[in-house]
Amino acid sequence: MTIDINLLRPAAGGQPDVVKKSEEKRGNNPEGVDKVIKLDEDWKKVRFDLDELNKQANALQKEIATLKKAKQDASAIIANRVQVIKQREVLEKQEQDRIKERQAAMREIGNIVHPKVVVSMDEAQNEVLREWKPAKDPMDGRRGDKIRSHHEVLTCIGGYDQERGVKTAGHRGYFLTDFGVELAFALIQYGLSFLKKRKFRKIMPPYMISKEHMAKTAQLSEFDEALYKVSGDGKDDKATDDRYLIATSEQPLSIYHMDEWLEPAALPIRYAGYSTCFRKEAGAHGKETWGIFRVHQFEKVEQFCFTDPEKSWEMFDEMIQTSEEFYQSLGIPYRIVSIVSGALNNAAAMKCDLEAWFPFQKEYKELVSCSNCTDYQARELEVRCGTKKMGDREKKYVHMLNATLVAVERAMCAVVENYQGQKIEGTGDDAVTTQGVWVPEVLHKYFDDEFLPFVKQPKESDREAARKKK
């Protein structure tokens, strides 16, 4: 993933100072830009010398042909050309080395930050763009006297087993069980159906990506902080068959059209990616340790779009709106925040999050991230638009955007915490009150009953953990 090298070449209309200012907004050292400029100049020098040698080789070849046609001795010229070819081979290797060095340095430079992004290193400064809550509370008259944390509620409905999950898979391990499984698949099926109605094509990607291709779509820091490596037996034709488990379907979907030219009439292309995702969460030590809000393995339905470069910001608005409509249909209160410059990943020019309201914690938590990566990913993956014509000097790259629709386990947490309540059957002294979770109306068709009763009580340790979190 890289910016356009021409942005760093004043002779090509580039403005290196703009890139430096963007890096400063991200909290990065702008000297990285100077490093790329220096490496680019080194490459230009080698390229110039290589072009000169090519000219010499071609001129000598013509001279050799002339001498041979005249039946004259061309051995001295042939020997001279052999030396030129050897010099050229050395320079060709030097050129490839310079390109690799420059490319590696360019990967450290982030996308150009959008002017609307708040410049700050503190996520507490994220800009709240808007808030939403249902005009009529879907739980009106059905709430109980006590509000529990999402992990307590999931335990009570018999929806997950964390103790056995940790015993089996270690920290942040879990089993989904019974109602938990039903709720997970209900959100997946509803999410895919929701996107299909909005012109998205459903797609289920590979869960593993080769190291070579992952390096083209994932930020280098993610290799240590987020990605799980799967080592093979070394019998692959390329001497290694190491793979990386995907942290999001965005990664394989960005590669889907690699090295292709997409017809402008076919844009935008909308994909609804469904996959299991795997993340180390190395930078999240001590965060959200209870429940399934932050885990190493989770399911997700993702929006991923390829657009014309001139229309990507329209798509950005459309995608976040789609996520909003999804959570509005579920009746989950939320707010939309624009993420500060210092918290953007390298690929994103701008990112907005949808944060759902959690009544037990009395705080908003991220469920959705929507990013416009413009042409940052497309350049390294060579995903272009239009048909290349003779004489064209510039390639036109598509813009790529991604947005969560539903990160299943997180959405489950929001649903059970917001829809916990009670069901009263009978009247007067004969009334029976049952605690449980009401199923959001749009998910009724995926369940046998619209109410999921508590089937067990949480352990005292769970209650104590919830109280401390609160």
C-alpha positions in Angstrom: 0.0 0.0 0.0 1.5 3.3 -1.0 0.7 6.9 -2.1 1.5 8.0 -5.7 5.2 8.6 -6.0 4.5 11.6 -8.2 3.1 13.4 -5.1 6.8 13.6 -4.1 8.1 14.8 -7.5 7.7 18.6 -8.0 8.6 18.1 -11.7 5.5 15.9 -12.1 3.3 18.4 -10.2 3.8 16.8 -6.8 3.8 18.7 -3.5 6.1 17.0 -1.0 5.2 19.6 1.6 1.5 18.5 1.5 2.6 14.9 2.2 4.8 16.1 5.0 2.0 18.0 6.6 -0.3 15.0 6.3 2.4 12.8 8.0 2.6 15.4 10.8 -1.2 15.2 11.3 -0.8 11.4 11.7 1.9 11.9 14.3 4.5 10.5 12.0 8.0 11.9 11.4 8.0 13.9 8.2 11.6 12.9 7.6 10.2 9.7 6.2 9.1 11.8 3.2 12.7 13.1 2.7 13.9 9.5 2.8 11.7 8.5 0.0 12.6 11.5 -2.1 16.3 10.7 -1.6 15.7 7.0 -2.6 13.7 8.2 -5.6 16.6 10.4 -6.7 19.0 7.5 -6.3 16.7 5.4 -8.5 16.6 8.1 -11.1 20.4 8.2 -11.3 20.6 4.5 -11.8 17.8 4.5 -14.3 19.5 7.3 -16.3 22.8 5.3 -16.4 20.9 2.2 -17.4 19.2 4.1 -20.2 22.6 5.3 -21.4 23.9 1.8 -21.4 20.9 0.6 -23.4 21.6 3.3 -26.0 25.2 2.2 -26.2 24.2 -1.4 -26.5 21.7 -0.6 -29.3 24.2 1.6 -31.1 26.9 -1.1 -30.9 24.4 -3.7 -32.2 23.7 -1.5 -35.2 27.4 -1.1 -35.8 28.0 -4.8 -35.6 25.2 -5.4 -38.1 26.7 -2.9 -40.5 30.2 -4.4 -40.2 28.8 -7.9 -40.8 26.8 -6.8 -43.7 30.0 -5.4 -45.2 31.8 -8.6 -44.3 34.2 -6.8 -42.0 35.6 -7.9 -38.7 33.2 -7.0 -35.9 35.0 -8.9 -33.0 36.2 -5.8 -31.2 32.8 -4.2 -31.3 31.2 -7.4 -30.2 33.6 -7.6 -27.2 32.8 -4.0 -26.4 29.1 -4.7 -26.4 29.6 -7.8 -24.2 31.2 -5.5 -21.6 28.3 -3.0 -21.9 25.8 -5.8 -21.4 27.6 -6.9 -18.2 27.5 -3.4 -16.9 23.9 -3.2 -17.8 23.1 -6.4 -15.8 24.8 -4.9 -12.8 22.8 -1.7 -13.1 19.5 -3.7 -13.6 20.1 -5.4 -10.3 20.9 -2.0 -8.7 17.7 -0.6 -10.1 15.6 -3.4 -8.6 17.3 -2.9 -5.3 16.6 0.9 -5.4 12.9 0.2 -6.3 12.5 -2.2 -3.4 14.2 0.2 -1.0 12.0 3.1 -2.2 8.8 0.9 -2.0 9.6 -0.2 1.5 10.1 3.4 2.6 6.9 4.5 0.8 4.8 1.9 2.7 5.7 3.8 5.9 3.9 6.9 4.6 0.2 7.1 5.1 -2.5 8.2 2.8 -3.2 11.9 2.5 -5.4 12.9 5.4 -8.8 14.4 4.4 -9.1 18.1 5.3 -12.3 17.4 7.4 -10.4 15.1 9.8 -9.8 16.6 13.2 -6.0 16.9 13.8 -5.2 15.3 17.2 -3.3 12.4 18.7 -6.0 12.0 21.3 -9.1 9.8 20.5 -11.0 11.7 23.2 -11.1 14.5 20.5 -13.0 12.3 18.0 -15.7 14.5 16.5 -19.3 13.4 17.2 -21.1 14.0 14.0 -24.6 12.9 15.0 -26.5 10.7 17.4 -29.6 8.5 17.0 -32.1 6.7 19.2 -35.5 5.2 18.4 -38.4 7.6 18.5 -40.2 4.9 20.5 -38.2 2.7 22.8 -38.7 -0.9 21.6 -38.3 -2.0 25.2 -40.9 0.4 26.6 -42.9 -1.5 29.3 -40.7 -4.6 29.0 -37.6 -3.6 30.9 -36.8 -5.1 34.3 -35.6 -3.4 37.4 -32.0 -4.5 37.0 -29.6 -3.9 34.1 -26.8 -6.4 33.5 -23.6 -6.4 31.5 -23.8 -8.1 28.1 -21.6 -11.0 29.2 -23.9 -11.6 32.2 -26.9 -11.6 30.0 -25.3 -14.0 27.5 -24.5 -16.3 30.4 -28.0 -16.1 31.7 -29.6 -17.1 28.4 -27.1 -19.9 28.0 -25.6 -18.2 25.0 -21.9 -18.7 25.6 -19.4 -20.5 27.7 -16.3 -18.5 28.5 -14.9 -20.8 31.1 -14.6 -23.8 28.8 -13.6 -21.5 25.9 -10.6 -20.2 27.9 -9.8 -23.8 28.9 -9.8 -24.8 25.3 -8.4 -21.8 23.4 -6.7 -19.7 26.1 -7.3 -16.0 26.8 -10.4 -14.6 25.1 -11.5 -18.0 24.0 -15.2 -18.8 24.1 -18.0 -21.2 22.9 -21.2 -19.9 21.6 -24.1 -22.1 22.7 -27.8 -22.5 22.0 -29.4 -19.0 21.8 -25.9 -17.5 21.3 -25.5 -19.6 18.1 -29.0 -18.7 17.0 -28.4 -15.0 17.5 -25.1 -15.1 15.7 -26.6 -16.7 12.6 -29.6 -14.5 12.7 -27.4 -11.4 12.5 -25.3 -12.9 9.7 -28.3 -13.9 7.6 -30.1 -10.6 8.3 -26.9 -8.7 7.5 -26.3 -10.4 4.2 -30.0 -10.1 3.2 -29.8 -6.4 4.1 -26.9 -5.8 1.8 -28.3 -7.8 -1.0 -31.2 -5.5 -1.2 -28.7 -2.6 -1.6 -27.0 -4.0 -4.7 -24.2 -5.8 -2.8 -22.9 -9.1 -4.2 -22.4 -11.8 -1.4 -18.9 -13.2 -1.3 -17.1 -15.6 1.1 -13.3 -15.2 0.8 -10.4 -17.4 1.7 -9.4 -17.2 5.4 -5.7 -17.3 4.6 -3.5 -15.1 2.5 0.1 -15.6 1.3 2.7 -13.4 2.9 3.5 -11.7 -0.5 -0.1 -10.6 -1.0 -0.8 -9.7 2.6 2.1 -7.3 2.5 0.3 -5.5 -0.3 -2.9 -4.9 1.6 -2.0 -4.9 5.3 -0.1 -2.3 7.3 3.3 -3.6 8.4 2.6 -3.0 12.1 -0.4 -5.3 11.7 1.9 -8.3 11.1 3.0 -8.2 14.7 0.0 -6.6 16.4 -3.0 -8.2 14.6 -2.2 -11.1 12.3 -1.8 -14.8 13.0 0.8 -16.6 11.0 0.2 -20.2 9.8 3.4 -22.0 8.9 3.4 -24.8 6.3 5.8 -27.6 5.7 8.1 -25.7 3.3 7.2 -27.9 0.3 5.6 -25.0 -1.6 7.1 -24.3 -5.1 8.2 -20.8 -3.8 10.2 -22.5 -1.0 7.7 -21.4 1.7 4.0 -21.8 2.1 3.5 -19.5 5.1 0.1 -17.9 5.2 -1.6 -15.3 7.4 -5.1 -15.6 8.8 -7.3 -12.7 7.7 -8.2 -10.1 10.3 -11.0 -8.9 8.2 -12.5 -9.8 4.8 -11.4 -6.4 3.6 -7.9 -8.0 3.1 -8.8 -10.7 0.6 -11.5 -8.6 -1.0 -9.0 -5.8 -1.8 -6.9 -8.5 -3.6 -9.9 -9.9 -5.5 -9.4 -7.7 -8.6 -5.6 -7.5 -8.3 -3.9 -6.8 -11.7 -7.2 -6.1 -13.4 -8.7 -3.2 -15.4 -12.3 -2.5 -14.3 -14.7 -1.0 -16.8 -16.0 2.4 -15.7 -19.5 1.3 -16.5 -19.2 -1.6 -14.0 -18.4 0.8 -11.1 -19.2 1.0 -8.3 -18.8 -2.7 -7.4 -20.2 -3.6 -4.1 -19.3 -6.7 -2.2 -20.9 -8.1 1.0 -18.0 -10.1 2.5 -18.8 -12.7 5.1 -16.0 -14.4 7.0 -14.6 -15.6 10.2 -11.8 -13.1 11.3 -8.7 -13.7 13.4 -6.9 -11.0 15.4 -4.2 -11.1 18.0 -5.5 -7.9 19.8 -1.9 -7.5 20.9 -2.4 -3.8 21.7 -5.6 -4.5 23.7 -4.1 -6.0 26.8 -6.6 -5.6 29.7 -9.3 -4.2 27.5 -12.8 -5.8 27.4 -11.6 -9.0 29.0 -15.1 -10.2 29.9 -17.5 -11.5 27.3 -17.2 -11.6 23.6 -16.9 -7.9 22.7 -13.1 -8.1 22.0 -12.0 -11.6 21.0 -9.4 -13.3 18.8 -11.9 -15.1 16.6 -15.2 -13.5 15.4 -17.6 -13.4 12.4 -18.2 -10.3 10.4 -20.3 -9.1 7.4 -18.3 -6.4 5.7 -19.1 -3.8 3.0 -16.3 -3.5 0.5 -16.6 -1.2 -2.6 -14.5 -0.3 -5.7 -15.4 3.1 -7.1 -14.5 5.6 -9.7 -11.9 8.0 -8.2 -14.3 11.0 -8.6 -17.1 9.3 -6.7 -15.5 7.6 -3.7 -16.7 10.3 -1.1 -20.3 9.8 -2.3 -19.8 6.0 -1.6 -18.2 6.8 1.8 -21.4 8.6 2.8 -23.6 5.8 1.4 -21.7 3.1 3.2 -21.9 4.7 6.7 -25.5 5.4 6.0 -26.1 1.8 5.2 -24.6 0.8 8.5 -26.7 3.4 10.3 -29.9 2.0 8.7 -28.9 -1.5 9.8 -28.6 -0.5 13.4 -31.7 1.7 13.2 -33.6 -1.4 12.0 -32.4 -3.2 15.1 -33.4 -0.3 17.3 -29.9 0.1 18.8 -29.1 3.7 19.9 -25.7 4.9 18.5 -23.6 7.9 17.5 -21.3 8.5 14.5 -17.8 9.9 15.2 -15.1 11.0 12.9 -11.8 9.6 14.0 -8.9 12.0 14.7 -5.9 12.0 12.4 -3.5 10.4 14.9 -5.7 7.3 15.1 -6.1 6.6 11.4 -4.4 3.6 9.9 -2.0 4.3 7.0 -4.6 3.4 4.3 -7.4 5.5 5.5 -7.8 9.1 4.3 -10.8 9.4 6.7 -12.6 7.0 9.0 -16.0 7.2 10.8 -17.1 4.9 13.5 -20.6 3.9 14.6 -20.6 3.5 18.3 -23.6 1.8 20.0 -25.0 2.7 23.4 -24.4 0.1 26.2 -26.8 0.9 29.1 -24.9 -1.1 31.7 -21.6 0.6 31.1 -23.4 3.9 30.3 -21.0 4.5 27.4 -20.7 4.2 23.6 -18.6 1.4 22.1 -17.4 0.9 18.5 -19.4 -1.5 16.4 -18.6 -0.2 12.9 -15.6 1.4 11.2 -16.0 3.0 7.7 -12.9 4.1 5.8 -12.1 5.6 2.4 -8.7 4.4 1.4 -8.9 6.2 -1.9 -6.2 4.8 -4.3 -3.8 3.8 -1.5 -4.5 0.1 -1.7 -5.2 0.0 -5.4 -1.7 1.2 -6.4 0.2 -1.7 -5.0 -2.4 -4.2 -6.1 -2.6 -2.6 -9.6 -6.4 -2.4 -9.7 -7.1 0.1 -12.4 -10.2 1.4 -14.1 -10.9 2.1 -17.8 -9.1 0.6 -20.8 -5.5 1.5 -21.2 -5.0 3.3 -24.5 -1.9 3.8 -26.7 0.0 6.9 -25.5 -1.6 7.0 -22.0 1.1 8.1 -19.6 -0.9 7.8 -16.3 -2.8 4.9 -14.9 -6.2 5.6 -13.3 -6.6 3.6 -10.2 -9.9 2.7 -8.6 -10.7 3.9 -5.0 -11.4 1.2 -2.4 -13.6 1.6 0.6 -14.5 -0.7 3.5 -17.1 -0.5 6.2 -18.4 -3.0 8.8 -22.0 -3.9 8.6 -22.0 -6.3 11.5 -19.2 -7.6 13.6 -21.3 -10.4 14.9 -20.0 -10.9 18.4 -19.9 -7.2 19.2 -23.4 -6.7 17.8 -24.6 -9.6 19.9 -23.3 -7.7 23.0 -25.2 -4.6 22.0 -28.4 -6.5 21.3 -28.5 -8.4 24.5 -27.6 -5.5 26.7 -30.2 -3.2 25.1 -32.9 -5.8 24.8 -32.7 -7.5 28.2 -35.9 -7.3 30.1 -38.8 -9.3 31.5 -41.9 -11.1 30.3 -45.0 -11.0 32.5 -47.6 -13.7 32.0 -50.9 -13.7 33.9 -52.3 -11.0 36.1 -52.6 -10.1 39.8 -51.4 -12.8 42.2 -51.1 -15.3 39.4 -48.7 -13.2 37.4 -45.4 -14.9 36.6 -42.3 -12.7 35.7 -39.5 -14.2 33.6 -36.2 -12.5 33.0 -34.6 -12.7 29.6 -33.9 -11.0 26.3 -36.4 -9.8 23.8 -35.5 -10.5 20.2 -35.4 -7.4 17.9 -38.5 -7.4 15.6 -36.4 -7.7 12.4 -34.9 -10.9 13.7 -38.1 -12.6 14.7 -38.2 -14.8 11.6 -34.9 -16.5 12.6 -36.2 -17.6 16.0 -38.9 -19.9 17.3 -39.9 -17.4 20.0 -39.4 -13.6 20.3 -38.3 -14.0 23.9 -35.2 -15.8 25.1 -35.6 -16.6 28.8 -32.8 -16.8 31.4 -31.9 -20.4 31.9 -29.1 -19.9 34.4 -27.7 -17.4 36.8 -24.2 -15.9 36.4 -21.5 -16.9 38.8 -20.7 -14.4 41.6 -17.3 -13.8 39.9 -19.1 -12.7 36.8 -21.3 -10.3 38.7 -18.2 -8.9 40.6 -16.4 -8.3 37.3 -19.4 -6.5 35.8 -19.7 -4.3 38.9 -16.0 -3.4 38.7 -16.2 -2.6 35.0 -19.2 -0.4 35.6 
